[in-house]
Amino acid sequence: MGITPLHANAFGLDNKGDKEEISLFLSQLYKDRNDFLIKQNPEAINKYYRMTERTSRYAYQMEVKRAKYLYSWAEKRGLRIVEAEPFIRIVRIKMDGNVARVILAQSAKISYAYKSSDLPLQSFGVGTRHALTIKKEDNGWVVKKEWYLDPLEENPNLIPDSPPGFPRLSSMEHTPKSKGRYNREQAVAYANKYAGLAWGAGNENRYNREYKDYTPLGGDCTNFTSQVLGDKKEGGGLRMTGAWRYRGGGSRAWVQTDAFERFLLYSGYGTLIAKGTFTEISRSSKKHPDGAIAKLVPGDVIGYSLDGDTDHFSIVVGHDVKGYPLVNSHTADRYRVPFDLGWDKNTKYILIHIND
């Protein structure tokens, strides 16, 4: 467990002891919650909540739900979650008597192993921003309420099974053009550097400050994917156009999911490999013997569609030791995460190859 040390005045607290006490409580809270992801023992976190209070009970139920989802997803994929290590950075604490309102960021490293082999551990990172209200009671601090955007808060009963042979290493080789319009290798490096709060990301876990953060305006995922493809200095270097551009802010096609999808497919910058559910894109077929998902290479893009609307975008950055496609994204921040984690059988995946 890691916690970034801050000075007492960063919290708006006069008493250094208050800062240390709250820091220790939060450190233990997040450690126990991440241990819960592995051990699936709800009693380990019960003590932090009051079940008789609606908002505290809701915060507890959210943790139970996300732990069950992660466990169920791993089971469906033939995996075992073996480590979950949190690192928290406290941004602000505001005291009001025995109540504290806290803003913090969590970067979590999650490691998994394949049950059917002795392959090395694989790790990915997720980052989340938290707003908590905690209260000091006779037996210590408890969580009164908490909010954070977490894509793992999904129904574990809707996770699809893995088709036979999934994941598989693709038999297809892709050799990027040495002087193509898209610098694929540089695009992946950009995605890794600016993956934000996710464990493993570079740039001290901060976004590229050359660009506006659209998280408060509905999400930053498409803005980030556009940066990966189009940033001239560090990214893929695709030429901006009148429709797809960033000048002090992003155009509609730069920041909005549906407009971005249409731009990629109609501009010639991208080619649709396939669109379908997890089962449809990952199973073997005559057209795609290794599954359509295996046609994606680092630097390509995946869109996520719900009820006919494109909801999210991520960038393919590589594969794990068995060929599982891994993605980076913003909102929420992700680093080398299995592409379907946090989604379900109703999600349709839009697989787009970026033309070199």
Beta strands, then each sheet from edge to edge (+ up, - down):
strand 1: 2-4
strand 2: 79-96
strand 3: 99-114
strand 4: 122-137
strand 5: 140-148
strand 6: 270-276
strand 7: 301-306
strand 8: 309-319
strand 9: 325-329
strand 10: 333-338
strand 11: 348-354
sheet 1: 1+ 2+ 3- 4+ 5-
sheet 2: 1+ 2+ 3- 4+ 10- 9+ 8- 7+ 11- 6+
end
